[in-house]
Amino acid sequence: MSAGAFGAMAIFARAAYAGGADVLGVLIGRFTIAGAILSIIMVASRRPWLRGRPLLAAILMGAIGYVGQAVCYFAALNHASAGLVALLLYAYPTLVCLLAAAFLGERLTRRRLALLAASFAGIALTLGGGHGTAEGIALGLGAAALYSVYIVVGARELVNADPVASGTIVCLSAAATLLAASLFREPHFPGVWWSWAALAAIALVSTVIAIMAFFAGLRRVGPARASIASTLEPVVTVALAWTLLGESLSPIQIAGGALVLAAAASLAVRA
């Protein structure tokens, strides 16, 4: 459910753009609506709010990390196909593995090094089939890099924090940052009702439901299986982009994407 909800986000974003919204308008709507809904969940369930260092870490992760990742991802959709952007984002398990080895003391075994090599080979194949400008590819890889840093910081600073509380603070902090940015650059919001519906779907389906479903699944099956299941996300994006937007990937990109996803799933299993 989580992977499907996240995977549909690129399709909803295209609909929001078609109705007159821009990247800033979409992101302000996404994080403001999602932050408000998650805050209501926090109050209704009487969950404790973060305090001290975890609170500061979550604020910085939302204001800098998540905003940067989201801006790169949603901007990339204007310069590359939805399927290509989704596959490029899945370079992040490879980057997380490298960052965890550098900053969290995790060991790079021979098996993991082989999987990293396979992942980079898959990324190279994915980039070789067109369907995106150099700017779109750079933004897609930038989203993966920022998401990797976000995950590593979260693993270090929020390991014992309530994930729903963390997600709420991250969304509220991201919304505050984007609203501050709107003082310097005017956002464009949807001009038609169906575009607003797409924006609401990004916030409710691809943010709140996706986050809650992922955490619920995480508790039941553990991080390794949850991470493997999450590789369904770009498959959903590619399938929806082909069905609803008429987009397609070249055979070499499909092969490269399959290699990236297989490496990501394998990296989720501890050596």
C-alpha positions in Angstrom: 0.0 0.0 0.0 2.8 2.4 0.9 4.8 1.7 -2.3 1.7 2.1 -4.4 0.8 5.4 -2.7 4.3 6.8 -3.1 4.5 5.4 -6.7 1.4 7.4 -7.7 2.8 10.7 -6.6 4.5 11.5 -9.9 1.2 11.0 -11.7 -0.6 13.3 -9.3 2.1 15.9 -9.7 1.8 15.9 -13.5 -2.0 16.5 -13.1 -1.3 19.3 -10.7 1.1 20.9 -13.1 -1.4 20.6 -16.0 -3.9 22.6 -14.0 -1.5 25.6 -13.5 0.5 24.7 -10.4 4.3 25.0 -10.2 6.8 23.1 -8.1 6.6 25.6 -5.2 2.8 25.6 -5.1 2.6 21.8 -5.2 5.1 21.4 -2.4 3.5 24.1 -0.2 0.2 22.4 -0.6 1.6 18.9 0.0 3.5 19.6 3.2 0.9 22.1 4.7 -2.0 19.7 4.2 0.0 16.6 5.3 1.5 18.4 8.3 -2.0 19.5 9.4 -3.5 15.9 9.0 -0.5 14.3 10.9 -0.8 16.9 13.7 -4.5 16.0 14.1 -3.5 12.3 14.3 -0.8 13.1 16.9 -3.4 15.0 19.1 -6.1 12.4 18.6 -3.8 9.5 19.5 -2.2 11.4 22.3 1.3 10.6 21.1 4.2 12.5 22.7 5.9 15.2 20.7 9.6 15.2 20.1 11.8 17.1 22.4 15.5 18.2 22.7 18.0 16.9 20.1 15.5 14.6 18.2 13.2 17.6 17.8 16.0 19.8 16.4 17.1 16.9 14.1 13.6 16.4 12.7 13.2 20.2 12.1 16.5 20.4 10.2 15.7 17.2 8.3 12.3 18.7 7.2 13.5 22.2 6.6 16.6 21.3 4.6 16.8 17.6 3.7 13.2 16.8 2.7 12.6 20.2 1.1 15.7 19.8 -1.0 14.8 16.2 -2.0 11.2 17.1 -2.8 12.2 20.2 -4.9 14.7 18.1 -6.9 12.2 15.3 -7.4 9.2 17.5 -8.5 11.4 19.7 -10.6 12.9 16.7 -12.4 9.3 15.7 -13.5 9.4 18.8 -15.7 12.5 17.7 -17.5 12.3 13.8 -17.7 9.7 11.1 -17.8 8.0 10.1 -14.6 9.3 6.5 -15.0 12.9 7.7 -15.4 12.7 10.0 -12.4 11.3 7.2 -10.2 14.1 4.8 -11.3 16.8 7.5 -10.7 15.5 8.0 -7.1 16.2 4.4 -6.4 19.9 5.1 -6.6 19.4 6.1 -2.9 19.9 2.6 -1.4 23.3 2.4 -3.0 24.2 5.9 -1.7 22.8 5.1 1.8 25.0 2.0 1.9 28.1 4.1 1.1 27.2 6.9 3.6 26.4 4.3 6.3 29.9 2.8 5.8 31.5 6.3 6.0 29.6 7.8 8.9 27.8 5.0 10.8 30.6 2.4 10.9 28.8 -0.2 8.8 31.0 -2.8 7.1 31.2 -3.0 3.3 31.4 -6.8 2.7 32.3 -8.3 -0.7 28.7 -9.1 -1.3 27.7 -5.5 -0.7 30.5 -4.2 -2.9 29.3 -6.5 -5.7 25.7 -5.2 -5.3 26.9 -1.6 -5.3 28.7 -2.3 -8.6 25.6 -3.9 -10.0 23.5 -0.9 -8.9 25.9 1.6 -10.6 25.9 -0.5 -13.7 22.1 -0.4 -13.7 22.0 3.4 -13.2 24.4 3.7 -16.2 22.0 1.7 -18.3 19.0 3.6 -17.1 20.7 6.9 -18.1 21.6 5.6 -21.6 18.1 5.3 -23.0 16.9 8.9 -23.3 13.5 10.1 -22.2 15.1 12.9 -20.1 17.3 16.0 -20.4 20.6 16.4 -18.7 18.9 18.8 -16.2 16.2 16.2 -15.5 18.7 13.5 -14.9 20.8 15.7 -12.6 17.7 16.7 -10.6 16.7 13.0 -10.3 20.1 12.0 -9.0 20.2 15.1 -6.8 16.9 13.9 -5.2 18.5 10.4 -4.6 21.6 12.0 -3.0 19.6 14.3 -0.7 17.2 11.5 0.3 20.3 9.3 1.2 21.6 12.0 3.5 18.1 12.4 5.0 17.9 8.6 5.8 21.4 8.4 7.3 20.8 11.4 9.5 17.4 10.0 10.6 19.0 6.6 11.4 21.5 8.3 13.6 19.4 11.0 15.3 15.9 9.6 15.4 16.5 5.9 16.0 14.5 5.9 19.2 11.9 8.5 18.2 8.2 7.9 17.5 8.2 7.7 13.6 4.8 9.4 13.4 5.9 12.2 15.6 9.1 12.5 13.5 7.1 12.5 10.2 4.8 15.2 11.6 7.7 17.5 12.6 9.4 16.9 9.2 6.3 17.9 7.3 5.6 21.0 9.4 9.2 22.1 9.1 9.2 21.6 5.4 5.9 23.6 5.1 7.4 26.4 7.1 10.5 26.6 4.9 8.5 26.6 1.7 6.1 29.2 3.0 9.1 31.4 3.9 10.4 30.9 0.3 7.1 32.0 -1.0 7.8 35.5 0.4 10.6 35.8 -2.2 9.0 33.9 -5.1 5.3 33.7 -5.7 4.0 30.2 -5.9 1.4 29.1 -8.5 -1.4 27.0 -7.2 -3.9 25.0 -9.3 -6.4 26.9 -11.3 -9.0 24.2 -11.7 -10.7 21.8 -9.3 -9.2 18.6 -10.7 -5.7 20.0 -10.3 -6.6 20.8 -6.6 -7.8 17.2 -6.3 -4.5 16.0 -7.6 -2.6 18.2 -5.1 -4.8 16.9 -2.2 -4.1 13.4 -3.4 -0.3 14.1 -3.2 -0.8 15.2 0.5 -3.3 12.6 1.6 -2.5 9.5 -0.4 1.2 9.9 -1.3 2.3 11.5 2.0 0.0 10.7 4.9 -1.3 7.3 3.9 2.1 6.3 2.4 4.0 7.2 5.6 1.5 5.6 7.9 1.2 2.4 5.8 5.0 2.1 5.7 5.4 2.4 9.4 2.6 0.0 10.0 4.2 -2.5 7.7 7.6 -1.8 9.2 6.4 -3.0 12.6 5.0 -6.2 11.2 7.7 -7.4 8.8 10.9 -5.5 9.9 13.1 -3.0 7.9 14.6 -5.5 5.5 11.3 -6.8 4.1 9.7 -3.4 4.2 12.6 -2.0 2.2 12.3 -4.8 -0.3 8.6 -4.2 -0.7 9.2 -0.5 -1.2 11.0 -1.3 -4.5 7.5 -1.8 -5.9 7.2 2.0 -5.9 9.0 2.8 -9.2 7.3 -0.2 -10.8 3.9 1.4 -10.0 5.1 4.8 -11.3 6.3 3.3 -14.6 3.1 1.3 -15.0 0.9 4.3 -14.3 2.9 6.6 -16.5 2.6 4.2 -19.4 -1.1 3.6 -18.8 -2.3 7.2 -18.0 0.4 9.5 -19.6 1.5 7.4 -22.6 5.1 7.4 -21.4 7.4 4.5 -22.0 11.0 3.5 -21.3 13.4 2.0 -23.7 14.4 -1.7 -23.3 17.9 -0.7 -22.1 16.3 1.5 -19.4 13.9 -1.2 -18.3 16.9 -3.6 -18.0 18.9 -1.0 -16.1 16.0 -0.2 -13.8 15.5 -3.9 -13.0 19.2 -4.2 -12.1 18.9 -1.1 -9.8 15.8 -2.5 -8.1 17.3 -5.9 -7.7 20.4 -4.5 -6.1 18.3 -2.2 -3.8 16.2 -5.2 -2.6 19.4 -7.3 -2.0 21.1 -4.4 -0.1 18.1 -4.4 2.2 19.1 -7.8 3.4 22.0 -7.8 5.8 25.1 -9.6 4.6 
